[in-house]
């Protein structure tokens, strides 16, 4: 009986993804991770996706109704999920009665992020399974999340996993005709001709005439007659005669 050599096993790369609840020491790393993941998405969408602000992110950590989970490979964060069992936050638009009327008990997925270098390697699927597991253990019936309408890659990923559209919150825009707040360019007046030599810059008078007798501190001079001799004019009024016009 001849022995047959067994085929060698395929070696795995040994990488595995682990999930755990976030710790305070993870907050700064998780914040930087989210900025990296959503950097390109936020450039292309009207409404910022995530993260809104670091202050809000740190407030979430203190909430007892929100689960924050980190997913690591060799100690490095490669995934993050954030979910809430109630609609929370001052900026939340969710109407709980909409779900109550339909007998739905949703688990609100606020965040699902995968590092760009690990997309397509099963990290996202593992995160989704973890969220489904949380929903079942807490008695929830649905996962509910929000995706930007023009985030085609994310929409495609969710649709292939049986997510469907609940309702439409559509942003509408209308162009308002108006005027610019800054005035248009204006033509300058032509440059004035340079003054003649010995003439003042604006009046055309010689400097002495511009200054005038009062400014020069001198009494006004009597005008000369045509022959060059000075004439003295005397005006007398008789007390006996009435004034006539």
C-alpha positions, 0 to 999 in steps of 0.5 A, spaced: 500 500 500 503 506 497 502 512 501 500 518 498 503 525 500 497 529 503 497 536 499 500 542 503 495 546 507 495 553 504 498 558 509 494 564 511 497 571 512 495 570 520 491 577 520 485 577 524 480 583 526 478 583 533 473 588 536 472 591 543 469 597 546 472 603 545 477 606 551 478 613 553 485 612 551 483 610 544 479 617 543 485 621 539 486 615 535 479 614 533 478 621 531 484 621 527 482 615 524 475 617 522 478 624 519 482 619 514 476 615 512 471 621 511 476 626 508 474 624 501 467 623 502 466 630 506 469 634 500 464 631 495 457 632 500 453 638 502 452 635 509 458 633 513 458 626 514 463 624 520 466 626 524 462 633 525 467 636 531 471 633 536 467 636 541 461 632 539 465 626 538 468 626 545 461 627 548 459 621 545 463 617 549 460 619 555 453 617 553 450 611 556 445 610 550 451 609 545 456 603 543 462 605 540 466 599 538 473 599 535 476 593 530 483 592 530 488 588 526 495 587 530 493 593 535 492 598 529 485 601 528 482 598 521 474 599 523 470 603 527 462 603 529 457 607 533 450 605 534 445 608 539 438 605 541 435 611 541 435 617 537 440 622 540 443 629 539 441 636 538 442 635 531 438 629 530 432 629 525 429 622 526 422 622 528 421 616 533 414 616 532 415 614 524 418 607 527 413 606 532 407 606 527 410 601 523 412 596 529 420 597 528 425 597 534 431 600 530 438 600 532 441 607 529 448 606 526 451 613 527 458 610 524 461 605 520 468 606 517 473 602 514 480 604 513 482 605 506 487 600 506 483 594 509 476 595 504 475 589 500 478 584 506 472 583 510 472 588 515 466 591 513 462 585 513 465 583 520 462 590 523 456 589 520 455 582 523 457 585 530 451 590 529 446 585 527 448 581 533 448 587 538 441 588 535 438 581 536 441 581 543 437 588 545 431 586 542 431 591 535 428 589 529 432 593 524 439 597 523 437 604 520 443 608 518 444 615 513 448 615 507 449 621 502 445 620 496 451 621 492 456 617 496 455 611 490 460 606 493 457 606 500 450 606 497 452 600 493 455 596 499 449 597 503 444 595 497 448 588 496 446 587 503 439 588 503 438 595 506 433 599 503 430 606 502 426 608 508 424 615 506 427 621 502 430 627 506 432 631 499 436 638 499 433 643 495 436 649 492 434 655 489 438 660 486 436 667 488 437 673 483 441 679 486 446 684 486 453 683 488 455 686 494 461 689 491 461 695 486 463 694 479 470 697 477 469 704 475 473 708 470 478 714 473 477 721 471 483 723 466 489 726 469 489 733 469 494 738 465 500 740 468 499 747 470 503 753 467 510 755 469 509 760 475 501 759 476 498 756 482 496 749 481 489 750 482 486 757 481 491 760 476 493 766 480 500 768 482 502 766 489 501 773 492 494 773 489 492 767 492 494 769 499 490 775 498 492 782 502 489 779 508 493 773 508 499 777 507 498 782 513 498 788 508 493 793 507 490 793 500 494 798 495 490 803 491 489 801 483 493 806 479 490 810 473 491 809 466 496 815 466 500 812 472 498 818 477 494 816 483 488 819 484 485 821 491 477 820 492 474 824 497 466 823 499 463 828 503 456 828 506 453 835 508 449 835 515 444 840 512 442 836 506 438 830 506 441 824 503 439 822 496 439 816 493 
